[in-house]
Amino acid sequence: MPVSSRPPNPPALSHRERQVLAHIAAGLSHKQIARRLGISVHTVSTYLRRIRSKRTAPTVAHLIHLNHTENC
């Protein structure tokens, strides 16, 4: 059986992780995101850390780009 050179699909982002990433992409600060979602700034940071663990990207800009290309 041939081994595929394509990497396996990355783990899916949760609904809340997608919300946080969308707000980051819109240019909101962690504090603004926290207020909009009714969560703490620490929780926003936690979601961003989880997103980074699921997606290999050195910067937030890369994360946003990866997310955009996955959704297109």
N, C-alpha and C positions, 0 to 999 in steps of 0.2 A: 504494500500500500504506500503510495507516495506521500511524503510529508509536505503539508502545505507551508508555503513561505509566509503566508498571511498571518499576522498575529491574532490571537483570540480576541473576541470582543471584550472591551473593558467593562467592568461592572457598571450597571445602570445607576444614574444619579436618582436620588429620591426626589419627590415633588418639592420639598423644602429646599434641597440642595440646588435644584434648577431655579427656584425662585431667587435664592441668594445670588447665584451666578448671573441671572438676568439683571438684577439690581446693580451688581458690580459692573456688568457690561454697560449699563446706563450711566455709569459714572458716579453712583451714590457712594457715600462714605459708609464705614461700618456702623457708625452712630445713626445715620439716616435710615439704613436698612433695618437696624434694630427697631427703630421707632415705627417704621411702616409695617413690619411683620409682628410687632408686639413681643419681641424677644430681647434678650440682653446683648450687648456688644460682644461679650464673651461667647455667647452662643453663635453669633454670626461668624466669629473667628473659628469656632469649632466646625461649623459647616464648611467653611472654606478649607480647613485642614483636611476634612473628609473628602472633599472634592479633589484636592491635590493628591490624596492617596489613591484615588480611583483613576486619575488622569495624569499621565507623565507630561508635565509642562513646567519649564523653568520659571515662567513669569505668569502673571494674571492675564496679560495680553494673549499669551499662548493658550491659556485655558479657555478664554473667550473665543478665540479662533477655532480651537478644537470643538468646542460646544456648537459653534455655528455650523461647521462643516458636517457634524454628525446629524444636525437637524435639517439640513438641506436635502 
